[in-house]
Amino acid sequence: MLVVESPPAEPAPGISVEPSRVPRLRRLLRGAVPYLYLAPASILLVVWVYRPLLRAAELSTYSWNLLPTSPAESVGAANYERLVRLPDFWDSIGRTVELIAGLLPFTVVFPLIIALASRRVGGRARTVYHACVFAPFLVAPVAAAAVWRWLLHPGGGFVGRVLGSPRNWVYDVSTAHAVIIVVTGWQLLGFAVLVVWAGLAAIDGDYAAAARVDGASPGQIRRWITLPLLSPTLLFLVLITVLLGPTLTFPLIDSMTQGGPAQATTNIYYLLWDYAFHSFDAGLSAAAGVLLFVGFGAIAALLLWFSEKVSVHDE
């Protein structure tokens, strides 16, 4: 067979194209497309997260009372040294740990029990059941605080009448922190149950079917199949509780107790606000915020590492 090769096409007069640059330019453009999609979110992240974080770190090295007419004075690490000597700071950290420990049953244990129990509910009843469980999460924290203050009022509140006790639950040192934990857990319960439902829905039913064929009981299936496969979801709830649980208590504390009585409900997040807007010590508040960011960042990294290890082990 005779093959006739056509001569290469000549570029138009006055146009010079370097062949090696065209594929390279196309590769660069294709590689830049994902970053163009990420650019809006990245810009917002820098503007609203990283820039304020850097400003807080810078402010922590100054002494300033938040007044525009008062100049900020550079004090170096003096705010950090003063902070670690304050008993209120360590007491607030202890209350934050107690708060997280008290919220874990509401965000891990009870949601797991409710989600497993709801699998037996079918039809329209399941929809109503889900709606009733999730409804408290939709209530605004300030509105929830007002309702619970009315329920716990010592002068004829619903809880006092049911229990037959005239105790002032909100302003009693021995019960105030427990009230904040219960109200916050009541609000987070619906969200946590929703997350567990999603985790259960993602588990392949073939595992349980194969276990039934082998003679496994429902309890054994839950113990040896469902719970191990659900462990990444439960660890995610633990992470959310540690990082976001204390922040969600701020509107409740500010509306119900204002950190009292005798600072019984002042956790580390409310203490930051108290330093800045009650004591007007912006540098001390920023120093506490930086230490809080570093501490919770280390905890989050540890939990994420452990979650990845568990996920890999399950696979």
Secondary structure, DSSP 8 states (H G I E B T S, - for coil): ------------TT----TTHHHHHHHHHHHHHHHHHHHHHHHHHIIIIIHHHHHHHHHTTEE--S-TTS--EE-TTHHHHHHHT-HHHHHHHHHHHHHHHHHHIIIIIHHHHHHHHHTT--THHHHHHHHHHHGGGGS-HHHHHHHHHHHT-TTT-HHHHHHT----STT-TTTHHHHHHHHHHHHHHHHHHHHHHHHHHTS-HHHHHHHHHTT--HHHHIIIIIHHHHHHHHHHHHHHHHHHHHHHTHHHHHHHTTT-STTTT--HHHHHHHHHHTS--HHHHHHHHHHHHHHHHHHHHHHHHHHHHHHHHH-
